[in-house]
Amino acid sequence: MEPKRLYRSRENRMVCGVCGGLAEYFSIDPTIVRLGLVLLMAISCGTGLLAYFIAAVIIPDQPQTY
């Protein structure tokens, strides 16, 4: 069995694909992850937005399959 890897999503992409990639990794709906991010941004006064863009830089893009 191949280990799970975290990638930014190409299919469930709104901005950078971070939420879609996290949703694919944990096998949940991407809308739940996006709502959680909005809630985090509201609670943390925008620090969640900074965390999102840091994750977009750190998490690799999903490799293309031909």
C-alpha positions as CSV (number, residue, x, y, z in Angstrom):
1,M,0.0,0.0,0.0
2,E,1.3,3.4,-1.0
3,P,1.6,6.0,1.8
4,K,-0.7,9.0,1.7
5,R,1.0,12.3,0.6
6,L,-0.2,15.8,1.0
7,Y,-0.4,17.8,-2.2
8,R,-2.2,21.0,-3.3
9,S,-5.2,19.9,-5.3
10,R,-5.6,20.6,-9.0
11,E,-9.3,19.6,-9.1
12,N,-10.6,21.3,-5.9
13,R,-8.8,24.6,-6.4
14,M,-10.3,28.0,-5.5
15,V,-7.1,30.0,-4.9
16,C,-4.0,27.8,-4.5
17,G,-5.6,24.4,-3.8
18,V,-4.5,24.1,-0.2
19,C,-8.0,23.5,1.3
20,G,-8.8,21.0,-1.5
21,G,-5.5,19.2,-0.9
22,L,-6.1,18.9,2.8
23,A,-9.7,17.7,2.1
24,E,-8.3,15.0,-0.2
25,Y,-5.7,14.0,2.3
26,F,-8.2,13.6,5.2
27,S,-11.0,12.3,2.8
28,I,-13.5,15.0,3.8
29,D,-15.5,17.5,1.8
30,P,-13.5,20.6,0.8
31,T,-16.3,22.9,1.8
32,I,-15.8,21.9,5.4
33,V,-12.1,22.7,5.3
34,R,-12.8,26.1,3.6
35,L,-15.4,27.0,6.3
36,G,-12.9,26.0,9.0
37,L,-10.3,28.3,7.4
38,V,-12.9,31.2,7.3
39,L,-13.7,30.6,10.9
40,L,-9.9,30.5,11.8
41,M,-9.4,33.8,9.9
42,A,-12.3,35.4,11.8
43,I,-11.1,34.3,15.2
44,S,-7.4,35.0,14.6
45,C,-7.8,38.4,13.0
46,G,-6.4,37.4,9.7
47,T,-3.5,35.2,10.9
48,G,-5.2,32.2,9.2
49,L,-4.7,34.0,5.9
50,L,-1.0,34.2,6.5
51,A,-1.0,30.5,7.4
52,Y,-2.9,29.7,4.2
53,F,-0.3,31.4,2.0
54,I,2.6,29.9,3.9
55,A,1.0,26.5,3.4
56,A,0.6,27.3,-0.3
57,V,4.4,27.8,-0.5
58,I,5.4,24.8,1.5
59,I,2.9,22.1,0.2
60,P,4.0,20.8,-3.2
61,D,1.7,20.9,-6.2
62,Q,0.1,17.6,-7.2
63,P,2.1,15.8,-9.9
64,Q,0.5,15.5,-13.3
65,T,-0.7,12.1,-14.4
66,Y,-0.7,11.4,-18.1
